[in-house]
Amino acid sequence: MMKKILLLILLFPIFLLEAEKINLNKSYRGIRFYPIREEKVESLVFYVPKMTERSDTIQEQFKYPISFFRADCKEVSECFSLLIDVSIIEDSIKSFDEIVSDSKEKDFRLTPLSLPQWKKYLRYTTEPMEILYGPGEIIGSKVIAFYYHKKYQKTYRLTINMIYTPNFPEKDWDEITNHAIAILNSVTIR
């Protein structure tokens, strides 16, 4: 798993160059992953796969909004599920640094990698901003991007959970990673 992550980091610029060649109609175990439908969560605008279903809720303890975008696998033996969520957390609840630190401790099975070099390939970034990548809590992989907006004094946290069993072939996983990058590249905060 660590070998895949390091390879991903090294090849990220190549993935972006190849992004124009992504097959938009390709399905990965029943899920068309390419982000084409615009969604707005408060001031954050981004694109998600067309087949995702949206649900909105409020975090129970701290009462901040969370929007979920879910596409479930359709096959039982070889599964792939996609869960994207956006949380918007005000400074009065937790600071940017506290949110990132909590995520590093709780949201990954192993210590995630911080990917500051990805910022230079994204259309929209904030300062501060953090991108984490690593194994999900149980199975699969996860990307979490944290955007801090000074004007709104809020941290926008976008999580992309890619849950799968068994593992994907390397070529498919590279394409899926391109789609996850495309989701991050579609983010703006207005």
C-alpha positions in Angstrom: 0.0 0.0 0.0 2.8 2.4 0.9 4.5 1.7 -2.4 1.3 2.7 -4.2 1.1 6.0 -2.3 4.7 6.9 -3.0 4.3 6.0 -6.7 1.1 8.2 -6.7 3.0 11.2 -5.3 5.9 10.8 -7.8 3.6 10.4 -10.8 1.0 13.0 -9.9 2.3 15.6 -12.5 2.1 12.9 -15.2 -1.5 12.1 -14.1 -2.4 15.7 -14.7 -0.9 15.6 -18.1 -2.8 12.5 -18.9 -6.1 13.9 -17.5 -7.3 14.9 -20.9 -7.2 11.3 -22.0 -9.5 10.1 -19.2 -12.4 7.9 -20.4 -15.4 9.8 -19.1 -17.7 6.9 -19.7 -15.7 4.2 -18.1 -17.3 2.5 -15.2 -15.4 1.1 -12.2 -17.3 -1.8 -10.8 -20.6 -0.1 -11.6 -19.6 3.5 -10.7 -18.9 6.2 -13.3 -16.5 8.3 -11.3 -15.8 11.4 -13.5 -17.1 14.6 -11.8 -19.6 16.4 -14.1 -22.5 17.6 -11.9 -22.0 21.0 -10.1 -22.9 21.1 -6.4 -22.9 24.0 -4.0 -22.4 23.6 -0.2 -22.7 27.1 1.3 -19.9 29.0 -0.4 -18.0 25.9 -1.7 -18.7 24.9 -5.3 -17.4 21.7 -6.8 -18.2 18.9 -9.2 -19.2 15.3 -8.3 -20.0 12.2 -10.4 -23.5 12.4 -11.9 -24.7 9.2 -10.2 -24.0 10.3 -6.6 -27.0 11.0 -4.3 -26.8 14.0 -2.0 -27.9 14.1 1.6 -27.4 17.0 4.1 -27.2 16.8 7.8 -25.8 18.6 10.9 -22.9 17.2 12.9 -24.3 16.0 16.2 -21.8 17.3 18.7 -20.6 20.6 17.2 -23.6 21.4 15.0 -21.8 22.2 11.8 -23.2 21.3 8.3 -22.1 18.2 6.4 -23.2 17.3 2.9 -22.7 13.7 1.6 -22.5 12.5 -2.0 -22.7 8.8 -2.3 -22.5 6.2 -5.0 -22.7 2.6 -3.9 -21.2 -0.4 -5.6 -23.7 -2.6 -7.5 -21.6 -5.8 -7.5 -21.4 -8.0 -4.4 -18.1 -9.9 -4.9 -16.0 -7.0 -6.4 -17.2 -3.8 -4.8 -16.4 -0.1 -5.2 -18.2 2.6 -3.3 -17.6 6.3 -3.4 -18.5 8.6 -0.5 -17.6 12.3 -0.7 -18.4 14.6 2.1 -18.1 18.3 2.7 -17.9 19.8 6.3 -17.9 23.5 7.0 -16.4 24.2 10.4 -16.3 27.7 11.9 -13.2 29.0 13.8 -15.4 29.3 16.9 -15.8 25.5 16.9 -12.2 24.4 16.0 -9.2 26.1 14.4 -7.8 24.9 11.1 -4.8 23.3 12.8 -7.0 21.4 15.3 -9.2 20.1 12.5 -6.2 18.8 10.5 -4.5 17.3 13.6 -7.8 15.5 14.6 -8.1 14.2 11.1 -4.6 12.8 11.0 -5.3 10.9 14.3 -8.8 9.7 13.6 -9.6 9.4 9.9 -7.0 7.0 8.6 -6.0 3.4 9.4 -2.3 4.4 9.2 -0.6 7.8 9.4 -1.6 9.7 6.2 0.8 11.4 3.8 0.7 15.2 3.6 0.8 16.2 -0.1 1.6 20.0 -0.2 3.0 19.6 -3.7 -0.5 18.8 -5.0 -1.5 22.4 -4.4 0.5 23.7 -7.3 -1.6 21.6 -9.7 -5.0 22.8 -8.4 -6.9 25.7 -9.8 -8.0 27.0 -6.5 -6.0 26.9 -3.2 -6.2 28.7 0.1 -3.6 29.6 2.7 -3.5 27.6 4.8 -4.5 24.5 3.0 -3.7 20.8 3.6 -4.2 17.7 1.5 -3.9 14.2 3.2 -3.9 10.8 1.5 -3.9 7.4 3.1 -5.7 4.2 3.9 -9.3 4.6 5.1 -10.4 3.5 8.5 -11.3 0.0 7.4 -10.6 -0.6 3.7 -9.9 1.5 0.7 -8.2 4.9 0.4 -9.1 8.4 1.3 -8.1 11.9 0.2 -9.0 14.8 2.5 -8.5 18.4 1.5 -8.7 21.3 4.0 -9.3 24.8 2.7 -9.3 27.7 5.1 -11.2 30.9 4.0 -10.1 34.0 6.0 -13.1 36.1 5.0 -15.6 33.5 6.3 -13.3 32.3 9.1 -14.2 28.7 8.3 -12.4 25.5 7.3 -13.9 23.7 4.4 -13.1 20.0 4.6 -13.7 17.8 1.5 -13.2 14.1 2.0 -13.2 11.5 -0.8 -13.6 7.9 0.4 -12.8 5.3 -2.1 -13.9 2.0 -0.6 -13.1 -1.2 -2.6 -12.5 -4.9 -2.3 -10.6 -6.6 -3.8 -7.8 -4.2 -4.9 -8.0 -2.6 -8.3 -5.4 -3.3 -11.1 -2.8 -0.6 -11.1 -4.0 1.0 -14.4 -7.6 1.3 -13.0 -6.4 2.7 -9.7 -4.3 5.4 -11.6 -7.5 6.4 -13.5 -9.6 6.5 -10.3 -6.9 8.7 -8.7 -7.1 11.1 -11.7 -10.9 11.4 -11.1 -10.3 12.1 -7.4 -7.8 14.8 -8.4 -10.4 16.2 -10.9 -12.8 16.6 -8.0 -10.3 18.6 -6.0 -9.4 20.6 -9.1 -13.1 21.6 -9.5 -13.3 23.3 -6.0 -13.8 27.0 -5.6 -15.0 29.0 -2.6 -17.0 32.1 -3.6 
